[in-house]
């Protein structure tokens, strides 16, 4: 056993550290991305949203890749769906 650890110990540590990095960095990012995709897929007219630029408004139209957001009386802006940061 000592011979194996002496010979392959550095390779084993690289694999262990790779696994630790995967657990703490990749898995949470995948969960966050999935949650964001679900939120974007659930957008519908009448939903209050905030864009990544901090603009608050109400969705008035939803298309495949874009949404129209009413930000004030008579002011409507078009955003790509990925520009929606969160739903209020």
Secondary structure, DSSP 4 states (H G I P E B T S, - for coil): -HHHHHHHHHHHHHHHHHHHHIIIIIHHHHHHHHHHHHHHHT--TT-EEEETT--EEEEEEE-SSEEEEEEETTEEEEEEGGGEEEE-
